[in-house]
């Protein structure tokens, strides 16, 4: 069985509460809390400095355009990269596992926006860990990324290819949003962070019991981002920026409906595959997309509220980092104990979604 033997997490030091966002766009703390359950989130120093400037700007759309056109002041390189957060979370997980980076056989990482167009985050993280030949696999599954990474690592290990794998979900996505009224619906949701887990092959009943993954690319326009993608020629162009196609886009109502539907389906699929019911699960840890989604899924599946972990009020939606951060917190708080059945589930861009059942 392949067992998670340690976890880790990292979030930026900069805290953005709803009151700061209300100074940048037409919103309020009450509006955000009512619709999302989010009270604050962590963002990169660059985003935080930009928000402070935007809050004071007389012409906020012009300020936001200037940031996109010329960069933030004299800043050229980011002061924090997604691989930095991935490294911090990975090092914590490795320390908690009593391992050095050299003892890891493979790295599987997922991030929505990488440091570079290529190579992707896994490769950059591998280099920052000081490794020179350990294979690194990178995924771009959005909010479902950690579950996809965990399933891939588990299957490679079941085949005997590796014994110890580092699985990471890391995001630094606060930098891509428009924090004026134009981008309000998405900007209030997303934030930065990273989570990691060490998966080890060990004899015994504890470990990953099953994973269930799905994708529906026919509805991708409901939650998508072009950034430097080849949807335009050249991939990065003035026209793409002028048409605001470099920003992510989301049809909020459709995402909500699809998320609730797919969460319910995949949780039921996971339970059925293991001949279990909701009451057999000790802890449900879902992607922290939105408190209303979590509550809707919990109510529909009749999950006891005290078994459904959530931290969305403190971190917002950290996409691929969301599940591993929540898992790490639940473990360190003693809410997940040896022998517990833990069900992880996530839904994100693609759409991609999945569930994993673990005997802790």
N, C-alpha and C positions, 0 to 999 in steps of 0.2 A: 504494500500500500504506500502511496505517496502522501506524506503528511507535511502540513505547514508547521515548521518547528519554531519559527520566529517571524515577527512583523516589525515594521518601522514606518515612520511618517515624517513629513516635513511640510511646513507652511511658511510663507514669508512673514516677516515681523510686522509689516504694515497692515493695519486694520482699517477697513472702510465701513462705517456704519451707514444706515439708511439716511441719516440726517445730512451727511456730506453729499450723497447722491441727490438729495432733494434740493441742494444748492446748485446743482449742475443741470437738472432737468425738471420737468413738471411732474413731480411725484411727491410722496410723503412716506414717513415711517409707517404710518397706519396702512396706507395703500399696499406697500410692499409686503408687510407682515400678513395682511389679510389674504393676499393672493399667492404668496409663496412660502410664508413661514420663516423667511430669512430676515435676520436682524443685523447681521454684520458678515463680512467676508474678508479673506486675506488676499492681497494683491501685491504685485511686484513694486519695488521702489519707483520705477519709471511711471507706472500707472498711477501710483499714489501722488507723485509730484505733479503729474498732468491734471489729476482731479482737483488738486489744490489750486492750480492756476485757472482751471475752467470755472471753478466756483466763484472766483473773483472777476472773471472776464465780463465785460459789458455786452459784447457780441459773442455769445457762446458758439453758434455755428461757425463763425469766422475763426475763432480760436481753435476749434476742432479741426477745421480744414487746414489751418496753418500747421498743426501738429503732424497731420498726415503728409502735407507737402514738404515740410522742411525738417521734420523731426522735432523732438522736444529740446528747445534751446540749442545748445551746442552738442547735445548727446548724439553720438553716432552708433556706438556699440551699447547693447543692453547692459545694465548693471547686474542683472540676474537673468540667467537662462534656464530653460526647462531642465536641461541636463544637470544644473546645479542642485535643483530641488530633488531630482531623481537620485543624485549622488548622496545627498544627505539622508534620504529615506533608506537607500540601499545600505549605507554604512551602519545605520541604526539596526536594520534587520540582521546584517551580518554579525554585528557585535552581540546582539541578543541571541544569535544562534551559536556563538562561540567559534565563528569561522573567520578566516581571512578571505579576501577576494579571490586569491589564487586557488582556493579550495572549491570554488564554484565551477561546475562543468559547462554551464550555459546561462545566458541571460535572455529573457524574453520581456520586452518593454513595449508599452503603448503610450502614445501621446497624440493629441489632435493636431497641435502645431509644433513642429520640431524646431530646433535651433537653426538648422539649415534645410534647404530644399532636399539636399542629400549631402552626406549620409544622414540617416535618421537618428533618432534619440538613442537607441540601443547601442549603436556604434560609438557615439560621443561619450555616453556613460561608461562603456567598456574602457575607453582610453583614459577617462578621468579616474577610474579605479586602478589604473596602472597595469592593466592586462594587455598582453600582446598577441595572444592566439586564441583566447576563449571565444567561442562563437556567440554572436549577439543577433537576435532576431527582433525586428521592429514591426509593430502593428499600428494601424490607424483606424481603430474601430470606435472612436469617440467614447461615449460614456460606458459602452460595453467592453472597452478595451482590456481591462484587468481580467474579466472573466474569460475572454478569448485567450489571453496570454496564459492564464492559469490552466485552461483546458489543453492548450498546445504543449505546455511544459509537462503536464501530467501524462499525456499520451506518448511523448517522446521517452519519458522515464519508464512507462509501462513496457515499452518495447526494448528496454535495456540499454538505450543509447546513452543516457546520462543518469547519475545518481543524485546530484544536488543541483538545483536550478534556482536562480534568482529571478523573481517575477516582479515587475515594476509597472505601476500606472502613474504617470506624471503629467502635469499640465501647467502651462503658463499662458493662459488664454485671455487674461484681462486686457492685454495690450491690443487686441484686435477689434474692440467694440467702439461704437460711437456713443459717447456718454451725454449727448444732447437728447432732446425729445425724439429726434428721428430714430435713435437706436434704443430707446428706453426699454422696450419689451424684453430684449435679450440682455442688455447691459446690467440690469439689476439682479440677474440670475447667477451669472458665471463668475468664477474666481480661480485662484491658483493654489496648487499644492501637489504633493506626491505621497504615494504609499507603496510599500514593498513587502514582499514575503519570501522566505526561503522555503523551498519545497524539497523534501528529502525522502528517498526511498528507504522504507523501514518495514520489517516484518510486523504483522499484527493487524488489528481491526481498525486502527485509527488512520484517517486520511481522506482523500478525495474519493467519494463513493460514485458520483456520476456528474457529468456535465451535459448541458443541453443548449445548443446554439442555433440561432436563426437569423436570417437577413431578408429584407424585402427592399430591393433597389428600385422598385417601380414608383415609390413615393419619396424618393430622395430629395426632391425639391422642397419638401416640408421642413427640412432642417439640413442646410448645406452651406458650404463656404468655398469660394473659388481661390481666394488669396493669389498664389502664384501658379495655379493650375493651368493646364493646357486647354482649358475651355475657351481661351482666347489666344490669339497669336499677335505679338509674343505673349508668353504667359503673364508677364508683368508689363502693363502699358498704362499710359496716361488715360486712354479711353476707359479702361477697366476701373481706374480710380475715380474718374469723373462720373461714371455711371453707378458708382458705389457698389460695384460688383466684387470688390476686394474685401468687403465686410461680410460676415456671416448673415444668413437670413433664416427666418423661422416662421412657420404658420402655427402660432401658439395653440389654437383650438385643436387642430388636427394632431399635433404632437401629444397633447394631453389625452385625447381619445385613444390614439394608438398605443400610448404608453400604458394606460390603465388596462386596455385589452390584452396587450402582449405580456405584461407582467402577470396577469391572472392566468393566461394560457400556459406560460412556461413554468410557473410555480406548480400548477396542477400537473403538468407533464412530469416534472421532477419528482413530485410526491408519488405519482402513480408508478413511475419506473422503479421506485424503491418500496412499493407497497406500504406507504405511510400516509397518515392524515396530518392536517394542520396541527393538531394537538400533540403530535409526536415530536415536533420541532421545538427545540429549546430556545433558539434565537434566529430571528429573521434579520438579515442585514441587506438592505436594498440600496441601490444607487440613490443618492440624495439629490434628486432632480428638483423637487418641489414638494412641500409638505402636503399640498392638496392631492397630489398623485399618490403619495404614501398612504394618506388616510383613506382615499378612495379604494385602493387595492386592499388595504387592511380590512376595511369594512366589508368589501365584497367577498373576501376569503375567510372572514370571521377570525382574523388573527388577533389574539389578545394584545392589547396596546402595550402591555409591559414586556412583550416578547419581540416587538418591532423596534429595533434601534434607530434613532435618528439624531443627527447633529447638524442638520441643514440650517438651523437658526444661527450657528456660529461660523460655518464655513461656506454656505451657499452651495452652488453646483460646481464641483471641481472635476466633472467629467470622469476620465479614466482613473483619476486619483480618488474618487469618491468612495468606492467600495473598500479599497485597502485602508484608507484613513479610518473609516467607520469600523472596520474589522480590528484594526490596531487599538483604537480607543476602547472598543468593547472588551477586548482581551485584557488590556492593562487595567481596566476598571473592574475586572473580575466577573463580568457579565457573561463570559464564555469560559467554561471550565472543562477539564479533561473528561472525555466521554460524551460531551454535549453534541447534539445534532444541530448543525448550523447551516442554514440555507441562504446562499448569496444569490442576488438577482439584479440585473441591470438592463436598461434600455437606452439607446442613443442613436446618433446619426447613422443614416444608411437606408432605412432603419436597420439596426442590429440589436439583438437582445439575447439574453441567455440566463441560465440558472445553474448553480453548482451546489451539490450537497456534500457536506464534509462531516465526518465523525471526528470531533476534536479530541 
